[in-house]
Amino acid sequence: MNYYFVKRFMKKVRERAFLFITLGMILGLGTMVLGAQREQSQEVYYEAVFIHSGDTLWQIAKKYKADNEKVEHMISEIMKINGMRSENILSGESLIVPMKR
């Protein structure tokens, strides 16, 4: 009698554990999908920025980056778009900067 009770109890525990793990995975996946969609829905446009004396790529990236974006990521994007190999910029030149709405 005692063995039957333990066996039944353990079966219920396994069923509930499976249910909670499955629900957790579904919620986690849904959260990741919604986060990816939110990030993709941002509209990107480009603006030409004139470089003045004393400007740095860091300052420009910091000024034009999105609120949730890191400056380092923005620098990388600017360099990629403009075909730059180094972070050196010269006054009088202009850069194309990606802007996100």
Buried (B, 14 or more C-beta within 10 A) or exposed (E): EEEEEEEEEEEEEEEEEEEEEEEEEEEEEEEEEEEEEEEEEEEEEEEEBEBEEEBEBEEBBEEBBBEEBEBEEBBEBBBEEBEBEEEEBEEEEEBEBBBBE
